Amino acid sequence: MAAFLAMASAVAGQENTSSDEQTDADLFRAVPPWLIDMPTAGTLSQGQYQIGARLCADGGALGFTDIGLSNRLQMGISFGGQDIISNQDPSWNPRIEFNIKFRPIDELEYFPAVTVGFCSQGQGLYNRDIKRYAFKSRGFYAVASRGFYFFQWTAGWHGGINYSRENDIDKEGDLNFFAGMDATFKHNLALLLEYDFALNDDRGNIPNMGPNDFGGKGRGYLNFSMKWLYTEDLQIEALLKDLAENRRGDATTITREVRITYTGAF
C-alpha cells in the first residue's frame, strides 16, 4: 500500500509539473506579436499566420501578413498608401515593406523573453521629400517581454531599443527606446498601451530644407488600443495614437485608426 501511494504521489507530481509547464507556454503564446506600433518578444507559432488590414488617416490603408516559420522565427510583408478609401487617386507607398523577428531567449521564471528583429514598415503618411513615414519604422530592434497572470487576466510588460534607418534627410539617427503593456480580460477584450520615446524624431527641423512642420515636438508618442477578440481567429481594434499630441503641423489632434486581424494555421 505504501509503495502504491508513493507511486501515485509521483505521478500526480509529474502531472502538476506538466500542467504548470503547459500553463506557462499558453501564457506566452497569449503575448501578441505587436502592440500598436511596437513589437513584443512574442512570435507566431510554427505554421501560424496573420493577415490583416489597417485603416488610417487621410483615407489610408495598409495590408499586412505575417507567418511563423518556426516557434522562434517570424517573417512578414506589408504594403499600403493614402487616399485609398476616398474619391482621389491613391498615393501608394514607394515599396513593399518587410519585417523579420527571431527569439533567441525564451521566457524563464525570473527572466523575460528576448527577440531581435528588423521592420521597415512605418505608419501614416509617407513623405517623399523627407523619405520617411509620419511615424518612423522601427528599423533594427531588440525587445524583452514578460507575461504574467493577474486574477483572470493575462498580461505582459514589454520594453525595447531600436535604430530606424529613416534618417537620410532629417539626420535624426539616435537610438530610441520604447515600452508598453497589454492585458486581456476574460478572453474577449484586450487593452494595449505603449510609449515611444521618439528620441530619433524630436527636432522637426531638417537641415538644408528650411522650416518645416514634419516630425515630433519631443514629447514622445503615447498610443492606446482596445481590441475585441470577436472569435479565437478574428480581432478588431480601435487605435488611438499620439495621445500627447506630439505631431507637428501636419496633425491637429490625435490619430484614430482601425485594425482587423485574422489568425490561422497551415
C-alpha positions as CSV (number, residue, x, y, z in Angstrom):
1,M,0.0,0.0,0.0
2,A,2.8,2.4,0.9
3,A,4.5,1.7,-2.4
4,F,1.3,2.3,-4.3
5,L,0.7,5.7,-2.5
6,A,4.3,6.7,-3.3
7,M,3.8,5.9,-6.9
8,A,0.5,7.8,-7.1
9,S,2.1,10.8,-5.5
10,A,5.0,10.8,-8.0
11,V,2.5,10.5,-10.9
12,A,0.4,13.4,-9.5
13,G,3.6,15.5,-9.2
14,Q,4.5,14.8,-12.8
15,E,1.0,15.8,-13.9
16,N,1.1,19.0,-11.9
17,T,4.5,19.9,-13.4
18,S,3.3,19.2,-16.9
19,S,0.2,21.3,-16.2
20,D,2.3,24.2,-14.9
21,E,4.6,24.0,-18.0
22,Q,1.6,24.0,-20.3
23,T,0.1,26.9,-18.4
24,D,3.4,28.9,-18.9
25,A,3.5,28.0,-22.5
26,D,-0.1,29.1,-23.0
27,L,0.6,32.3,-21.2
28,F,3.5,33.2,-23.5
29,R,1.5,32.3,-26.6
30,A,-1.1,34.8,-25.5
31,V,1.5,37.6,-25.8
32,P,0.7,39.5,-29.1
33,P,3.5,39.8,-31.6
34,W,2.8,43.5,-31.8
35,L,1.1,46.1,-29.6
36,I,0.0,49.2,-31.6
37,D,3.2,50.2,-33.5
38,M,5.9,48.5,-31.3
39,P,6.9,44.8,-31.4
40,T,7.0,42.5,-28.5
41,A,9.1,39.4,-27.9
42,G,6.1,37.2,-28.9
43,T,6.2,35.3,-32.2
44,L,3.7,33.3,-34.1
45,S,3.9,29.5,-33.6
46,Q,5.3,27.4,-36.5
47,G,2.6,27.2,-39.2
48,Q,0.6,30.1,-37.9
49,Y,-0.1,33.1,-40.0
50,Q,-1.8,36.5,-39.6
51,I,-3.4,38.6,-42.3
52,G,-5.0,41.9,-41.8
53,A,-5.7,45.5,-42.7
54,R,-5.2,48.8,-41.0
55,L,-7.4,51.8,-41.9
56,C,-5.8,55.1,-41.0
57,A,-5.9,58.9,-41.6
58,D,-6.4,60.5,-45.0
59,G,-8.1,57.5,-46.4
60,G,-5.0,55.4,-45.8
61,A,-5.0,51.6,-45.7
62,L,-2.2,49.1,-45.0
63,G,-2.4,45.4,-45.7
64,F,-0.1,43.0,-43.9
65,T,0.7,39.4,-43.4
66,D,3.0,37.5,-41.0
67,I,4.0,33.9,-41.0
68,G,5.6,31.8,-38.2
69,L,8.4,29.9,-39.9
70,S,9.2,28.2,-36.6
71,N,8.3,28.8,-33.0
72,R,11.1,31.3,-32.8
73,L,11.2,32.9,-36.3
74,Q,8.5,35.1,-37.9
75,M,8.5,37.0,-41.2
76,G,6.1,39.3,-42.9
77,I,5.4,41.8,-45.6
78,S,3.1,44.9,-45.9
79,F,2.0,47.4,-48.4
80,G,-0.4,50.4,-48.4
81,G,-0.9,54.0,-49.2
82,Q,-3.0,57.1,-48.8
83,D,-6.4,58.2,-50.4
84,I,-7.3,54.5,-51.0
85,I,-10.7,54.9,-49.3
86,S,-11.6,58.3,-50.9
87,N,-12.6,59.9,-54.2
88,Q,-9.0,60.8,-55.0
89,D,-6.3,58.9,-56.9
90,P,-4.4,56.7,-54.5
91,S,-0.9,57.7,-53.4
92,W,0.9,54.4,-52.9
93,N,3.8,53.9,-50.6
94,P,7.1,53.6,-52.6
95,R,7.7,49.9,-51.9
96,I,6.6,46.7,-50.2
97,E,8.0,46.7,-46.7
98,F,9.4,43.7,-44.8
99,N,9.8,42.6,-41.2
100,I,11.5,39.7,-39.5
101,K,11.9,38.8,-35.9
102,F,13.8,36.0,-34.1
103,R,13.5,35.0,-30.4
104,P,16.9,33.6,-29.2
105,I,15.9,33.6,-25.5
106,D,12.6,32.1,-24.2
107,E,10.9,33.4,-21.1
108,L,12.2,31.8,-17.9
109,E,10.9,32.1,-14.3
110,Y,12.9,35.2,-13.5
111,F,14.0,36.3,-16.9
112,P,12.0,37.8,-19.8
113,A,11.9,36.5,-23.4
114,V,14.1,38.5,-25.8
115,T,13.6,39.0,-29.5
116,V,15.7,40.8,-32.1
117,G,14.4,41.9,-35.5
118,F,14.0,44.4,-38.3
119,C,10.9,46.2,-39.6
120,S,10.9,48.7,-42.4
121,Q,7.2,49.5,-42.2
122,G,6.4,52.9,-40.8
123,Q,2.9,54.2,-40.1
124,G,0.9,57.1,-41.5
125,L,1.7,59.3,-44.5
126,Y,4.9,58.6,-46.4
127,N,6.6,61.9,-47.2
128,R,8.6,61.5,-50.4
129,D,10.6,64.8,-49.8
130,I,11.8,63.7,-46.4
131,K,11.9,60.0,-47.3
132,R,10.2,58.7,-44.2
133,Y,6.8,57.8,-42.7
134,A,5.0,60.2,-40.3
135,F,5.7,57.6,-37.6
136,K,9.1,56.2,-38.4
137,S,9.6,52.5,-39.0
138,R,11.2,50.6,-36.1
139,G,14.2,49.5,-38.1
140,F,16.6,47.3,-36.2
141,Y,15.4,46.5,-32.7
142,A,15.7,44.3,-29.6
143,V,12.8,43.8,-27.2
144,A,12.2,42.0,-24.0
145,S,8.7,40.7,-22.8
146,R,7.5,39.2,-19.6
147,G,4.0,37.7,-19.3
148,F,2.0,37.0,-16.1
149,Y,-1.4,36.2,-14.8
150,F,-3.4,38.7,-12.7
151,F,-6.7,37.3,-11.4
152,Q,-8.4,36.0,-14.6
153,W,-6.4,38.3,-16.8
154,T,-3.3,37.5,-18.9
155,A,-0.9,40.5,-19.2
156,G,2.5,41.4,-20.4
157,W,5.2,44.1,-20.0
158,H,7.4,45.0,-22.9
159,G,10.5,47.2,-23.4
160,G,13.0,47.7,-26.2
161,I,15.5,49.7,-28.1
162,N,15.6,50.4,-31.8
163,Y,17.5,52.2,-34.6
164,S,15.5,53.4,-37.5
165,R,17.0,53.7,-41.0
166,E,14.7,56.6,-41.9
167,N,17.2,59.3,-41.2
168,D,18.8,60.2,-44.5
169,I,17.2,63.6,-44.7
170,D,16.3,64.6,-41.2
171,K,19.6,63.3,-39.8
172,E,18.0,62.1,-36.6
173,G,19.7,58.7,-36.3
174,D,19.6,58.5,-32.5
175,L,19.0,55.2,-30.7
176,N,15.4,55.1,-29.5
177,F,13.6,53.4,-26.6
178,F,10.0,52.2,-26.3
179,A,7.9,50.4,-23.7
180,G,4.3,49.1,-23.4
181,M,1.9,46.6,-21.8
182,D,-1.1,44.5,-22.7
183,A,-3.9,43.0,-20.7
184,T,-6.6,40.5,-21.9
185,F,-9.8,40.3,-19.8
186,K,-11.9,37.1,-19.8
187,H,-10.5,36.1,-23.2
188,N,-12.5,38.5,-25.4
189,L,-11.3,42.1,-24.6
190,A,-7.8,43.3,-24.6
191,L,-6.2,46.7,-23.8
192,L,-2.8,47.7,-25.1
193,L,-0.7,50.7,-24.2
194,E,2.7,51.8,-25.4
195,Y,5.0,54.8,-25.2
196,D,7.6,55.6,-27.9
197,F,10.2,58.0,-26.6
198,A,10.8,59.1,-30.2
199,L,14.4,60.2,-29.5
200,N,15.0,59.9,-33.2
201,D,12.1,62.2,-34.1
202,D,12.1,65.1,-31.7
203,R,13.6,68.1,-33.6
204,G,11.3,68.6,-36.6
205,N,14.0,70.8,-38.2
206,I,15.5,69.3,-41.3
207,P,19.0,70.6,-42.4
208,N,19.1,72.4,-45.7
209,M,15.3,72.2,-46.2
210,G,14.2,75.3,-44.3
211,P,11.4,75.5,-41.7
212,N,9.0,72.5,-41.8
213,D,6.2,71.1,-39.7
214,F,7.0,67.4,-40.1
215,G,8.2,65.4,-37.1
216,G,7.7,65.4,-33.3
217,K,7.8,68.0,-30.6
218,G,9.9,66.0,-28.2
219,R,7.0,64.6,-26.1
220,G,7.2,61.1,-27.5
221,Y,4.2,59.1,-28.8
222,L,1.7,57.7,-26.4
223,N,-0.7,55.1,-28.1
224,F,-3.6,53.1,-26.8
225,S,-5.7,50.3,-28.3
226,M,-8.9,48.5,-27.4
227,K,-9.0,45.1,-29.0
228,W,-12.2,43.0,-29.4
229,L,-11.5,39.3,-29.7
230,Y,-14.6,38.5,-31.8
231,T,-13.6,34.9,-32.2
232,E,-10.4,33.0,-31.5
233,D,-9.3,33.8,-35.0
234,L,-10.7,37.3,-35.7
235,Q,-9.6,40.5,-33.8
236,I,-11.0,44.0,-34.3
237,E,-9.1,47.0,-32.8
238,A,-9.8,50.7,-32.3
239,L,-6.4,52.5,-32.2
240,L,-5.9,55.9,-30.6
241,K,-2.4,57.3,-31.4
242,D,-0.3,60.3,-30.3
243,L,-2.4,61.0,-27.2
244,A,0.2,63.5,-26.1
245,E,-0.3,65.3,-29.5
246,N,3.4,65.2,-30.3
247,R,2.9,65.6,-34.1
248,R,3.7,69.0,-35.5
249,G,1.6,71.0,-38.0
250,D,0.6,68.1,-40.2
251,A,-1.8,66.9,-37.5
252,T,-4.1,68.9,-35.3
253,T,-5.4,66.2,-32.9
254,I,-4.9,62.5,-32.0
255,T,-4.8,59.9,-34.7
256,R,-7.6,57.4,-34.9
257,E,-7.3,54.1,-36.8
258,V,-8.9,50.7,-37.1
259,R,-7.1,47.3,-37.4
260,I,-8.6,44.0,-38.3
261,T,-6.5,40.8,-38.0
262,Y,-7.3,37.2,-38.8
263,T,-5.1,34.4,-37.4
264,G,-5.0,30.9,-38.9
265,A,-2.7,27.9,-39.3
266,F,-1.5,25.8,-42.2
